[in-house]
Amino acid sequence: MMDVLDILEKNARTPTEEIAKMVGRSVEEVEALIKQLEEEGIIHKYKTMIDWEKAGQEYVYALIEISINLEEGEGYDVVAKRIAEFPEVRSVRLVSGSYDLSVVVRGRTLKDVAYFVEDKIATIHNVQRTVTHFSLKMYKDEGEIVYQRDGGGRLAVSL
Amino acid sequence: MKPISQRLNDIPASGIRRFFDLILNTPDVISLGVGEPDFVTPWHIREAGIKALEDGRTSYTSNWGLIELRELISESVKCDCNVDYDMHGEVLVTSGVSEALDIAMRVLLDPGDEVIVIEPCYVSYKPCIILAYGKPVVVPTESSNEFKPTVEDIKSKITEKTKALILGYPNNPTGAILSKKELEEIADIANEHDLFVVSDEIYSRLTYNGKHTCFSSLDGMRERTILLNGFSKSYAMTGWRIGYACGNRDVIEAMMKIHQYTMLCAPIQSQLAACEALRNGEDACTEMVDEYNRRRRLMVAGLEEAGLECFNPRGAFYTFPSIEASGLNSTEFAERLFNEKKVAVVPGEVFGECGKGFVRCAYAVSVDDIREAMTRIREFMEELD
């Protein structure tokens, strides 16, 4: 199972026949396994990494540190879930350290993002303080290096 | 001008060189002809090398190698192979297994001594024997016997002059491995005929059906064996040129004599990087082996779909399919596949006469490249008819 997950995590579009060959099982077995993994929610979703800049669509990303004032009978969950519902929000994590939630927001422009944080996040009742870090350049995302790397320089033949 | 040493005439310049040069100079080829990992050295190991430079570690080391590296090697061999080697005098750090192989031959051989080589095998074995004034004696193997030598075949080649036997398992180019039992049979021969065994175990970490058996761990073999291993394949460190030899004190001491007057020591940055590999490289190594295993299955299936019968390799990162179905010889096959489909493979006879009729395809390439190469090979085979 881990083998199949590993392969799909690297490339969700790997054909089932190829996965079957790679793990040494039949196509039917692998199909059934993937279906089961999907049903159990172990495979949560298949998505695509897109270089939007190359596609001609620029986005602005910002990492928002959010400090929360907890009130009696209310955990972080309530606030985190409220924030997570916004489509502008790409990720929400509860973190240890000097603030509580680490949130990534995506917008079309700097203004978009700034306005969103000011208007939608900072105004949430329990949000005590926000610090916004605009992203300047992406180097690695979801475990994938996104810059152009030099080739390994291997010779085409060696014995 | 006087001629250079006659001995060099006994080492034929590979006829295949021209073909290889052609491959090297042609862009956009999918090459299955590469004998090294396509992974770069894991970052934490590269960082150890960088740190070595930053810290000004630019000096010679002890001829034996850094004490901390020898200690780690000794521990790792103990842990992986269950053999004890004293880091003081029984472990020598070399510039790759290539150097270790060369000095092992020079230490063991007097002019005319014979060394048994089981083919197909790595291309350096025979030249190293010849350069040490020895005589290679070939034991051929067949795919029908999974490229394993038989006891009878080995015994039939032993003469009074036989001094040593070279084992290279997991094998380059066939991917064959020998089981513990099969190794024990060879150990019996070594005992019976009082032979040294040089065991090149550079691919020891790359096995896909059970764990590798270290030759010197067999009963009575520790004293007879020169165990060669290194970091190139397990940790994707080919360019660092770092390996080691373990053996009994007298042999390693003798190897050290040659090493200290020729190589002096292995590069210190590589030695420090190798320390990091042994300390923290286990996960990266396991991950690479898992990935090779998938590619191995993918390539074997692909070759068979293309109509090429393929022995199922159990170690290293090579497949060695028979190209009999093509009706071509290995060199023709390799040249035409290269010219017509831009896929490079290595003709089997490069690795010994009995490799004729086979080609070596390395699966140390990306899944995408394997997929594309297999499609092209299938097309090539279909278009041959």
Interface residues (C-beta under 8 A of the other chain):
Chain A: D3 D6 I7 N11 T14 E18 K21 M22 V23 G24 G152 R154 L155 A156 V157 S158 L159
Chain B: F20 I23 L24 T26 V29 S31 G33 V34 G35 E36 D38 V40 Y122 V123 N172 D290 R294 R295 R297 L298 A301 G302 A344 V346 V350 F351 V367 R371
